[in-house]
Amino acid sequence: DAFQAFHINPTLVQKFLKPLLIGELAPGEPSQDRDKNAQLVEDFRRLRKTAEDMNLFRASPLFFSLYLGHIIAMEVLAWLMVSYLGTGWITTLILACILTTSQAQAGWLQHDFGHLSVFKKSSWNHIVHKFVIGHLKGASANWWNHRHFQHHAKPNIFKKDPDVNMLHVFVLGDTQPVEYGKKKLKYLPYNHQHEYFFLTRILLPLLIPHSHTLPNPNTFFPLWSRLDPSRVSQATLFPADGEVSKHFGPKEERTFKRLMFVFLESHWFVWVTQMNHIPMEIDCEKHRDWLSSQLAATCNIEQSFFNDWFTGHLNFQIEHHLFPTMPRHNFWKVKPLVKSLCAKYGVQYEEKPLGKAFVDIVGSLKKSGDLWLDAYLHK
């Protein structure tokens, strides 16, 4: 099911896998997903076939053209503003908001191409993905692919999902805090992690290689910066941000970019990407079927026009994780089918308001921090 979920042309991919085939497991061999419900698996595969028959895996060219168009329009507007209005502090604040919005939306757009959900051919998705993330965002397509597909395959599973490898900055879930506490590990005061979470705007540049925001990206990412030719500054082919920056002096440019990325965009990115996962189950491998493992680690945010736009349709995180190659504008169509299947088998389908999702991030971090402190002091 995972293999089917990630590839838009499994037949083509199988050709690359043939040289890697060692052998076939005997029918009596136990499955690695040993706790799966065979009937649920069969019904989920039937649901996917229904979605395919409904053409829900077919992208709308108009949707993605308009989406790219509104990003370009914001970049052009910012360039025109600074060209005609100068760099007064009011103009600078407006510019920062406009460019932050365009960069955030470009981030959601590269996500679509990275998941092969726009074009019918994988090669076209990869080409445009490298353009959007490399030239609009100044980040690495290879780096994104390397990490993000691991996350999708095993979300919220320690040692398998890189997104929950927090480098001892946070303890997550219910088991890791107790484990750290018993071992008397205290890299940071984890009982205050729900408070220093708000400083993630400072930590984020260490986690994401943005060549246009780090003073010297090779300092932090020498491997990717040297091996990945797609990781080019956004000013190379998409010059609006670079042209805007030219109107500032060196000191003012650094201040402007810190305001735009370190304070505004990083908050937008962190809160949206963590609202679906941190409050959910975070633990070791449970060997569950595809649907059950994804539902345990993801939740949805209520649908509205603003929520769809603000989160890049990541408010449909459940549907996105079950069908990562499905174009995001079709998530709302498959949602009733997924909810019905979950209700049939008693699988929890969690959905909440946007504000509550943000609050739950802090609440779950506080809960994990308290578990760590109790284990650290008393076990």
DOLUMVO-773582 format. One record per residue: residue in one letter; z negated, x, y of N, C-alpha, C in turn. Coordinates in pm, whole numbers, padded with zeros to 5 digits, always signed. Layout:
<seses>
AZXYZXYZXY ...
</seses>
This chain:
<seses>
D+00000+00083-00121+00000+00000+00000+00000+00086+00126 A-00072+00197+00122-00072+00288+00237+00067+00349+00256 F+00128+00390+00145+00263+00448+00153+00361+00347+00212 Q+00352+00224+00167+00440+00118+00218+00414+00093+00366 A+00290+00104+00408+00253+00073+00546+00309+00174+00645 F+00320+00299+00605+00355+00405+00701+00505+00433+00713 H+00586+00385+00618+00727+00424+00615+00818+00304+00632 I+00916+00317+00722+01010+00207+00742+01128+00217+00646 N+01141+00330+00577+01246+00346+00477+01189+00422+00357 P+01107+00355+00274+01043+00424+00161+01143+00487+00065 T+01261+00425+00049+01361+00480-00043+01404+00619+00001 L+01426+00636+00130+01465+00767+00183+01353+00868+00164 V+01231+00827+00191+01117+00919+00180+01097+00963+00035 Q+01125+00873-00059+01107+00908-00200+01191+01029-00240 K+01307+01046-00175+01392+01161-00207+01321+01292-00176 F+01241+01292-00069+01167+01414-00033+01047+01436-00125 L+01003+01330-00190+00885+01341-00276+00919+01385-00419 K+01044+01370-00459+01081+01401-00597+01043+01543-00639 P+01067+01645-00555+01030+01781-00597+00879+01800-00612 L+00800+01708-00558+00654+01722-00562+00591+01649-00680 L+00674+01576-00757+00620+01495-00867+00569+01584-00979 I+00443+01568-01014+00382+01643-01124+00390+01563-01254 G+00363+01434-01243+00366+01348-01362+00318+01210-01326 E+00322+01121-01423+00276+00983-01403+00143+00963-01474 L+00052+00893-01406-00076+00861-01469-00055+00763-01584 A-00130+00782-01690-00126+00687-01802-00179+00552-01756 P-00131+00443-01815-00176+00309-01773-00328+00291-01775 G-00394+00361-01865-00539+00345-01876-00619+00428-01778 E-00552+00513-01701-00624+00599-01607-00686+00514-01495 P-00808+00546-01455-00872+00467-01348-00807+00492-01212 S-00799+00389-01132-00744+00402-00998-00846+00468-00907 Q-00797+00545-00809-00890+00602-00711-00956+00492-00629 D-00881+00383-00603-00939+00268-00535-01004+00177-00639 R-01105+00230-00704-01160+00165-00823-01235+00036-00793 D-01272+00017-00665-01346-00104-00631-01257-00214-00575 K-01127-00203-00594-01036-00300-00536-01030-00428-00621 N-00998-00537-00552-00978-00666-00615-00829-00682-00641 A-00790-00684-00767-00648-00685-00802-00577-00808-00746 Q-00643-00923-00748-00580-01044-00698-00561-01038-00546 L-00661-00981-00477-00649-00964-00332-00531-00873-00299 V-00517-00764-00374-00407-00671-00352-00273-00742-00370 E-00263-00822-00474-00139-00895-00500-00109-00993-00386 D-00211-01064-00340-00191-01160-00232-00155-01091-00101 F-00212-00973-00075-00178-00900+00047-00032-00855+00042 R+00013-00809-00073+00153-00767-00084+00246-00887-00065 R+00201-01003-00111+00280-01124-00089+00283-01159+00061 L+00170-01135+00129+00165-01161+00273+00262-01068+00347 R+00264-00943+00306+00356-00849+00371+00501-00891+00351 K+00532-00937+00230+00669-00983+00203+00702-01103+00292 T+00605-01192+00312+00625-01306+00401+00654-01259+00543 A+00578-01159+00591+00601-01105+00725+00739-01042+00737 E+00784-00976+00633+00918-00919+00634+01024-01028+00640 D+01003-01134+00564+01098-01246+00564+01102-01316+00699 M+00992-01311+00773+00986-01371+00906+01041-01277+01014 N+01093-01163+00971+01148-01062+01064+01044-01009+01162 L+00919-01002+01119+00813-00955+01209+00812-00803+01223 F+00894-00734+01142+00904-00589+01155+01027-00549+01237 R+01090-00648+01299+01207-00622+01383+01164-00620+01529 A+01191-00511+01598+01147-00494+01736+01241-00566+01832 S+01185-00603+01947+01263-00663+02055+01304-00555+02154 P+01433-00523+02164+01476-00422+02262+01437-00458+02405 L+01441-00587+02437+01406-00631+02571+01261-00599+02604 F+01171-00624+02508+01029-00599+02531+01005-00453+02565 F+01058-00362+02485+01030-00220+02506+01108-00164+02625 S+01223-00222+02656+01296-00180+02775+01219-00216+02901 L+01166-00338+02905+01087-00381+03020+00958-00300+03030 Y+00902-00266+02916+00777-00191+02916+00800-00051+02974 L+00907+00016+02929+00939+00147+02984+00976+00134+03132 G+01045+00027+03167+01086+00005+03305+00969-00007+03399 H+00862-00075+03357+00749-00092+03449+00672+00039+03464 I+00679+00128+03365+00619+00261+03379+00699+00344+03480 I+00830+00344+03465+00916+00418+03558+00900+00365+03700 A+00892+00233+03713+00878+00172+03846+00751+00221+03916 M+00641+00232+03841+00517+00280+03901+00527+00426+03943 E+00593+00506+03863+00610+00647+03898+00696+00662+04024 V+00804+00584+04031+00891+00590+04148+00818+00540+04272 L+00739+00433+04257+00662+00380+04369+00565+00485+04422 A+00499+00557+04332+00406+00662+04375+00479+00771+04454 W+00596+00810+04405+00675+00914+04474+00718+00866+04613 L+00761+00741+04623+00802+00687+04753+00685+00678+04850 M+00569+00640+04799+00451+00627+04885+00412+00760+04946 V+00405+00863+04861+00362+00992+04914+00468+01054+05004 S+00595+01021+04977+00704+01074+05060+00702+01015+05200 Y+00669+00885+05210+00676+00817+05340+00541+00800+05407 L+00433+00797+05329+00301+00771+05387+00213+00894+05392 G+00255+01004+05328+00174+01124+05331+00060+01121+05232 T-00042+01204+05257-00152+01221+05162-00286+01188+05225 G-00291+01084+05303-00420+01038+05354-00508+00991+05240 W-00638+00980+05266-00729+00952+05155-00707+00813+05097 I-00670+00715+05178-00643+00581+05125-00518+00585+05037 T-00413+00652+05087-00291+00666+05008-00318+00739+04878 T-00401+00843+04886-00433+00922+04766-00503+00837+04661 L-00597+00753+04705-00667+00667+04609-00571+00568+04543 I-00482+00511+04625-00384+00418+04569-00291+00489+04472 L-00247+00610+04510-00160+00690+04423-00228+00718+04289 A-00356+00754+04295-00430+00786+04173-00435+00664+04081 C-00456+00546+04137-00461+00425+04056-00324+00393+03995 I-00219+00408+04075-00084+00378+04025-00045+00474+03914 L-00066+00605+03937-00025+00704+03837-00115+00698+03713 T-00243+00666+03733-00331+00649+03617-00280+00534+03531 T-00241+00425+03595-00190+00310+03521-00062+00344+03447 S+00029+00414+03514+00155+00450+03448+00130+00545+03331 Q+00036+00639+03347+00005+00732+03240-00062+00662+03122 A-00153+00570+03151-00218+00495+03043-00115+00413+02966 Q-00027+00346+03039+00074+00265+02972+00174+00352+02895 A+00203+00470+02947+00289+00563+02872+00220+00606+02742 G+00088+00616+02747+00012+00649+02627+00027+00542+02520 W+00020+00415+02562+00038+00307+02464+00182+00305+02413 L+00279+00337+02501+00420+00334+02461+00451+00443+02359 Q+00398+00565+02380+00423+00670+02281+00365+00633+02146 H+00257+00557+02148+00194+00510+02025+00291+00424+01944 D+00370+00341+02014+00468+00256+01945+00574+00339+01874 F+00629+00437+01946+00733+00520+01885+00675+00610+01776 G+00554+00658+01794+00491+00742+01693+00472+00669+01562 H+00452+00537+01569+00435+00457+01447+00566+00403+01392 L+00679+00448+01448+00812+00408+01398+00834+00258+01409 S+00779+00197+01512+00782+00051+01520+00886-00004+01616 V+00973+00083+01670+01070+00036+01770+01212+00036+01713 F+01258+00152+01667+01394+00163+01614+01396+00147+01462 K+01512+00111+01411+01525+00094+01266+01527+00228+01194 K+01572+00333+01263+01579+00466+01202+01460+00551+01246 S+01399+00618+01150+01284+00704+01181+01321+00813+01280 S+01443+00869+01265+01482+00981+01351+01483+00942+01498 W+01531+00821+01529+01533+00777+01668+01392+00757+01721 N+01305+00702+01640+01165+00687+01681+01102+00823+01711 H+01130+00921+01625+01071+01054+01645+01124+01119+01774 I+01253+01103+01799+01313+01164+01919+01252+01105+02045 V+01247+00972+02053+01193+00909+02173+01043+00932+02184 H+00975+00939+02069+00831+00969+02072+00806+01105+02136 K+00886+01203+02098+00867+01336+02157+00896+01337+02306 F+00992+01255+02348+01019+01247+02491+00903+01183+02566 V+00855+01069+02515+00751+00995+02587+00620+01073+02591 I+00575+01124+02475+00447+01194+02474+00460+01335+02531 G+00577+01396+02512+00595+01532+02561+00626+01540+02708 H+00711+01450+02757+00760+01461+02894+00697+01361+02991 L+00645+01251+02939+00572+01159+03026+00423+01191+03025 K+00372+01235+02908+00229+01262+02895+00196+01411+02894 G+00289+01497+02861+00260+01639+02854+00173+01677+02736 A+00182+01600+02627+00102+01629+02508+00195+01656+02390 S+00139+01678+02273+00214+01721+02157+00236+01608+02059 A+00363+01582+02024+00395+01480+01924+00345+01524+01786 N+00360+01652+01754+00315+01701+01623+00164+01691+01611 W+00094+01726+01717-00053+01715+01717-00095+01570+01695 W-00029+01478+01764-00063+01336+01751-00038+01288+01610 N+00080+01319+01555+00112+01276+01419+00013+01332+01317 H-00021+01458+01335-00111+01524+01241-00246+01453+01233 R-00298+01413+01347-00430+01351+01350-00424+01200+01327 H-00329+01134+01390-00336+00988+01396-00308+00922+01261 F-00219+00982+01182-00191+00920+01053-00304+00943+00954 Q-00379+01051+00969-00500+01067+00889-00600+00957+00922 H-00612+00930+01052-00703+00823+01096-00662+00689+01035 H-00533+00657+01037-00488+00529+00985-00506+00518+00834 A-00487+00627+00763-00498+00623+00618-00641+00599+00573 K-00737+00659+00641-00878+00647+00602-00965+00628+00727 P-00954+00515+00796-01029+00498+00921-01180+00494+00899 N-01250+00566+00987-01397+00567+00989-01458+00624+00861 I-01385+00708+00791-01437+00770+00669-01459+00918+00696 F-01583+00962+00683-01616+01101+00711-01535+01196+00622 K-01497+01308+00678-01421+01415+00615-01275+01377+00589 K-01236+01254+00624-01098+01212+00606-01037+01161+00736 D-01117+01101+00821-01068+01053+00950-01110+01152+01059 P-01015+01223+01120-01053+01322+01222-01114+01258+01346 D-01092+01129+01367-01146+01063+01486-01298+01045+01480 V-01357+01054+01362-01503+01045+01352-01566+01182+01331 N-01483+01286+01342-01536+01422+01342-01567+01460+01486 M-01687+01433+01531-01724+01446+01671-01783+01582+01706 L-01766+01681+01615-01808+01820+01643-01955+01827+01686 H-02039+01748+01621-02184+01746+01646-02221+01691+01783 V-02124+01632+01855-02155+01573+01985-02222+01438+01967 F-02174+01360+01868-02231+01229+01838-02263+01220+01690 V-02361+01137+01655-02382+01095+01517-02344+00948+01510 L-02269+00911+01406-02210+00778+01401-02249+00704+01274 G-02250+00572+01283-02279+00489+01167-02426+00488+01133 D-02456+00452+01008-02595+00440+00964-02639+00555+00874 T-02545+00622+00807-02585+00726+00710-02586+00866+00772 Q-02487+00899+00855-02483+01032+00916-02606+01062+01001 P-02653+00968+01085-02774+00999+01165-02895+01031+01079 V-02913+00958+00969-03027+00984+00881-03011+01120+00813 E-02888+01152+00773-02861+01281+00710-02893+01396+00806 Y-02846+01385+00930-02875+01488+01029-03025+01497+01056 G-03089+01381+01064-03233+01379+01093-03314+01446+00985 K-03283+01415+00859-03356+01474+00748-03338+01625+00743 K-03219+01671+00780-03191+01815+00779-03239+01883+00908 K-03300+01806+00995-03353+01856+01124-03242+01920+01209 L-03125+01861+01204-03013+01908+01286-03021+01842+01423 K-03022+01925+01526-03034+01874+01662-02945+01956+01754 Y-02814+01937+01740-02721+02006+01829-02732+01950+01970 L-02764+01821+01979-02784+01752+02106-02892+01647+02086 P-02952+01597+02192-03051+01490+02177-02982+01357+02147 Y-02956+01331+02019-02873+01217+01981-02934+01083+02017 N-03066+01079+02037-03127+00953+02080-03086+00915+02221 H-03016+01007+02291-02963+00977+02425-02810+00974+02425 Q-02748+00968+02307-02602+00977+02303-02534+00856+02368 H-02603+00742+02366-02544+00625+02432-02542+00642+02584 E-02620+00737+02634-02621+00765+02778-02518+00873+02812 Y-02514+00981+02733-02416+01085+02768-02274+01050+02721 F-02258+00937+02650-02124+00888+02620-02043+00866+02747 F-02112+00832+02855-02043+00806+02981-01986+00935+03041 L-02022+01050+02987-01967+01176+03034-01842+01215+02956 T-01791+01124+02873-01673+01157+02792-01553+01191+02878 R-01553+01150+03002-01441+01189+03089-01437+01340+03108 I-01553+01407+03089-01557+01553+03100-01517+01616+02967 L-01555+01552+02855-01528+01608+02723-01386+01584+02678 L-01322+01478+02725-01191+01441+02674-01086+01550+02688 P-01077+01623+02800-00975+01728+02808-00987+01833+02699 L-01105+01847+02638-01122+01942+02529-01064+01888+02399 L-01041+01756+02392-00995+01693+02270-00846+01663+02272 I-00786+01649+02391-00646+01611+02401-00571+01716+02481 P-00468+01777+02424-00396+01883+02494-00297+01831+02597 H-00344+01800+02716-00256+01760+02825-00219+01884+02904 S-00094+01925+02894-00054+02050+02959-00057+02038+03110 H-00052+01915+03164-00048+01902+03309-00187+01883+03367 T-00290+01884+03282-00425+01866+03335-00514+01987+03309 L-00487+02061+03201-00566+02178+03173-00512+02298+03251 P-00600+02382+03307-00552+02497+03382-00472+02593+03296 N-00514+02610+03171-00440+02698+03080-00451+02639+02940 P-00356+02553+02899-00367+02486+02770-00371+02582+02652 N-00313+02701+02666-00316+02797+02555-00457+02843+02523 T-00547+02832+02621-00685+02870+02597-00747+02784+02488 F-00712+02654+02491-00773+02561+02398-00685+02532+02278 F-00552+02536+02297-00463+02495+02190-00351+02597+02170 P-00385+02722+02133-00282+02824+02120-00182+02793+02009 L-00228+02730+01899-00139+02705+01786-00032+02603+01823 W-00077+02485+01871+00020+02379+01901+00109+02416+02019 S+00052+02482+02119+00132+02511+02237+00243+02609+02206 R+00224+02695+02105+00328+02794+02073+00428+02742+01970 L+00382+02652+01883+00468+02609+01774+00541+02479+01802 D+00495+02400+01897+00553+02269+01920+00638+02269+02047 P+00770+02277+02035+00855+02281+02154+00856+02151+02231 S+00807+02040+02170+00809+01911+02241+00697+01902+02343 R+00603+01996+02333+00488+01989+02422+00523+02057+02554 V+00586+01983+02643+00635+02035+02769+00568+01958+02881 S+00549+02022+02993+00491+01952+03107+00574+01831+03144 Q+00506+01723+03181+00575+01600+03216+00669+01620+03334 A+00644+01720+03418+00728+01740+03536+00866+01794+03500 T+00886+01838+03375+01012+01898+03337+01127+01799+03344 L+01112+01686+03275+01218+01587+03273+01181+01458+03345 F+01055+01441+03373+01011+01318+03438+00929+01359+03560 P+00997+01391+03672+00935+01470+03778+00848+01394+03878 A+00828+01263+03862+00759+01188+03966+00620+01245+03994 D+00540+01267+03888+00405+01319+03909+00409+01458+03971 G+00506+01541+03925+00518+01673+03983+00556+01669+04129 E+00646+01577+04165+00687+01564+04305+00571+01517+04391 V+00491+01424+04337+00374+01378+04412+00277+01493+04436 S+00255+01576+04331+00161+01687+04342+00204+01789+04446 K+00338+01804+04467+00387+01904+04562+00344+01873+04706 H+00309+01750+04734+00269+01713+04868+00124+01751+04898 F+00053+01798+04795-00085+01841+04813-00092+01993+04811 G-00195+02049+04875-00222+02190+04861-00283+02216+04725 P-00296+02343+04683-00349+02374+04549-00485+02312+04523 K-00577+02321+04619-00710+02265+04600-00705+02113+04593 E-00627+02052+04683-00618+01907+04685-00548+01855+04558 E-00451+01933+04507-00381+01892+04384-00477+01888+04267 R-00562+01991+04256-00660+01992+04147-00755+01874+04159 T-00800+01846+04281-00890+01732+04301-00822+01602+04265 F-00695+01586+04304-00619+01465+04275-00605+01445+04124 K-00573+01551+04053-00552+01538+03909-00684+01513+03836 R-00792+01571+03886-00923+01541+03825-00957+01394+03845 L-00929+01344+03966-00956+01203+03993-00872+01115+03902 M-00744+01150+03888-00652+01067+03811-00682+01070+03662 F-00696+01190+03606-00713+01201+03461-00859+01204+03418 V-00937+01298+03474-01073+01320+03424-01160+01198+03450 F-01140+01131+03560-01228+01018+03589-01166+00884+03549 L-01043+00857+03588-00984+00725+03567-00919+00709+03430 E-00820+00793+03400-00746+00772+03277-00830+00797+03152 S-00917+00897+03156-00997+00926+03037-01092+00812+03006 H-01151+00749+03109-01235+00632+03084-01154+00519+03021 W-01038+00493+03077-00951+00389+03023-00921+00416+02876 F-00880+00539+02846-00843+00577+02711-00961+00567+02614 V-01074+00624+02654-01189+00631+02563-01243+00493+02531 W-01263+00411+02633-01322+00280+02608-01231+00192+02523 V-01100+00196+02549-01008+00112+02472-00995+00160+02329 T-00984+00291+02308-00963+00341+02172-01088+00335+02086 Q-01206+00335+02147-01329+00335+02068-01386+00195+02044 M-01341+00096+02120-01401-00038+02109-01375-00102+01974 N-01268-00062+01906-01231-00124+01778-01295-00056+01658 H-01349+00066+01676-01391+00144+01559-01539+00184+01559 I-01590+00235+01671-01728+00285+01671-01830+00177+01631 P-01814+00052+01676-01914-00049+01634-01899-00093+01489 M-01795-00048+01420-01772-00092+01283-01835+00006+01183 E-01815-00021+01056-01873+00063+00950-01812+00203+00955 I-01898+00304+00959-01856+00444+00955-01936+00512+00844 D-01868+00553+00739-01941+00601+00622-01849+00689+00537 C-01897+00725+00419-01817+00803+00325-01719+00711+00252 E-01631+00770+00176-01529+00696+00103-01591+00591+00011 K-01541+00467+00019-01591+00358-00065-01489+00316-00171 H-01371+00374-00171-01269+00348-00274-01232+00200-00280 R-01204+00142-00164-01166+00002-00157-01014-00012-00144 D-00967-00134-00161-00825-00160-00144-00787-00147+00002 W-00656-00148+00030-00604-00125+00165-00660-00225+00265 L-00651-00354+00235-00698-00454+00330-00847-00443+00356 S-00925-00432+00253-01071-00426+00269-01115-00302+00346 S-01051-00188+00320-01091-00065+00388-01056-00072+00537 Q-00941-00134+00570-00902-00145+00710-00990-00246+00785 L-01023-00357+00721-01106-00459+00787-01248-00412+00809 A-01297-00325+00721-01434-00274+00738-01444-00182+00859 A-01331-00118+00897-01335-00016+01001-01278-00063+01134 T-01222-00184+01140-01155-00227+01262-01197-00368+01300 C-01187-00397+01429-01211-00532+01478-01110-00563+01588 N-01095-00690+01618-01001-00734+01721-01073-00772+01849 I-00996-00774+01957-01043-00823+02086-00962-00949+02119 E-01027-01045+02181-00961-01172+02209-00830-01151+02285 Q-00733-01236+02254-00601-01223+02315-00597-01287+02453 S-00534-01220+02544-00497-01273+02675-00386-01183+02727 F-00314-01228+02829-00208-01144+02884-00264-01012+02934 F-00379-01018+03002-00439-00894+03054-00484-00804+02940 N-00554-00859+02841-00603-00778+02730-00488-00712+02654 D-00378-00787+02635-00261-00730+02567-00207-00610+02645 W-00192-00628+02775-00136-00521+02859-00233-00405+02875 F-00359-00434+02903-00459-00332+02931-00482-00242+02810 T-00478-00299+02691-00507-00222+02570-00382-00179+02495 G-00263-00211+02548-00142-00179+02475-00134-00251+02342 H-00189-00374+02338-00195-00458+02218-00286-00399+02110 L-00371-00302+02147-00470-00254+02051-00584-00353+02036 N-00580-00463+02111-00674-00572+02087-00643-00640+01954 F-00522-00617+01900-00486-00661+01764-00500-00543+01668 Q-00612-00477+01671-00630-00356+01593-00623-00383+01442 I-00671-00498+01399-00669-00530+01256-00525-00538+01206 E-00444-00616+01276-00304-00630+01236-00229-00498+01248 H-00262-00421+01352-00197-00291+01369-00230-00198+01254 H-00354-00198+01209-00392-00108+01100-00334-00153+00966 L-00322-00283+00948-00263-00331+00823-00112-00307+00820 F-00047-00321+00937+00098-00307+00945+00134-00215+01062 P+00109-00084+01048+00130+00008+01161+00274+00018+01209 T+00373-00016+01125+00512-00008+01169+00562-00140+01229 M+00475-00239+01238+00515-00367+01298+00514-00355+01450 P+00620-00399+01519+00619-00397+01666+00503-00479+01720 R+00439-00427+01821+00315-00488+01868+00331-00630+01921 H+00451-00665+01968+00469-00799+02022+00470-00907+01913 N+00466-00865+01786+00462-00962+01676+00326-00975+01610 F+00227-00901+01659+00095-00907+01596+00037-01048+01598 W+00055-01118+01710-00004-01252+01721+00056-01348+01620 K+00179-01320+01574+00244-01408+01477+00189-01389+01335 V+00154-01266+01302+00103-01240+01167-00048-01262+01160 K-00115-01268+01273-00261-01282+01277-00311-01402+01196 P-00256-01523+01211-00307-01636+01132-00298-01614+00982 L-00194-01546+00937-00180-01519+00794-00289-01424+00746 V-00319-01323+00828-00423-01226+00792-00560-01295+00789 K-00588-01375+00890-00717-01445+00894-00734-01538+00774 S-00627-01605+00736-00633-01695+00622-00663-01619+00493 L-00599-01503+00476-00623-01424+00355-00766-01371+00353 C-00816-01328+00468-00953-01278+00474-01053-01389+00441 A-01028-01509+00492-01117-01622+00464-01116-01655+00315 K-01002-01644+00252-00991-01676+00109-01078-01585+00024 Y-01087-01457+00062-01162-01361-00019-01295-01319+00043 G-01335-01384+00150-01465-01353+00210-01470-01218+00278 V-01355-01169+00323-01350-01041+00396-01373-01071+00544 Q-01469-01003+00605-01503-01032+00744-01390-00994+00838 Y-01349-01091+00920-01247-01070+01023-01318-01084+01157 E-01346-00971+01222-01428-00973+01343-01341-00969+01468 E-01370-01060+01561-01299-01067+01688-01401-01097+01797 K-01386-01032+01912-01486-01045+02019-01421-01035+02156 P-01491-01076+02261-01438-01058+02398-01433-00910+02436 L-01349-00878+02534-01332-00739+02575-01463-00680+02627 G-01534-00754+02711-01660-00703+02765-01761-00674+02657 K-01774-00764+02559-01869-00743+02450-01829-00622+02367 A-01698-00600+02351-01652-00484+02274-01698-00354+02340 F-01692-00349+02474-01738-00230+02545-01889-00213+02531 V-01962-00321+02543-02109-00316+02528-02148-00272+02388 D-02072-00318+02288-02105-00284+02149-02088-00135+02121 I-01999-00068+02194-01987+00078+02177-02120+00144+02208 V-02175+00110+02323-02302+00169+02366-02415+00129+02271 G-02415+00001+02232-02519-00046+02141-02517+00024+02007 S-02398+00046+01952-02389+00113+01822-02429+00259+01832 L-02395+00325+01943-02438+00464+01963-02589+00474+01975 K-02648+00377+02045-02795+00376+02058-02861+00354+01923 K-02807+00262+01846-02864+00234+01713-02858+00360+01626 S-02744+00428+01625-02731+00550+01544-02824+00660+01595 G-02838+00670+01728-02929+00770+01784-03073+00743+01747 D-03112+00615+01745-03250+00580+01706-03274+00611+01558 L-03173+00587+01474-03186+00620+01333-03205+00770+01314 W-03130+00848+01391-03145+00994+01383-03285+01037+01426 L-03334+00983+01536-03465+01024+01587-03576+00988+01487 D-03566+00869+01428-03668+00829+01330-03667+00923+01210 A-03547+00956+01160-03538+01047+01045-03583+01187+01083 Y-03550+01230+01204-03585+01364+01250-03737+01381+01262 L-03804+01276+01304-03949+01285+01328-04033+01253+01206 H-03980+01165+01119-04067+01110+01014-04019+01131+00872 K-03901+01191+00850-03854+01206+00713-03827+01351+00677 
</seses>
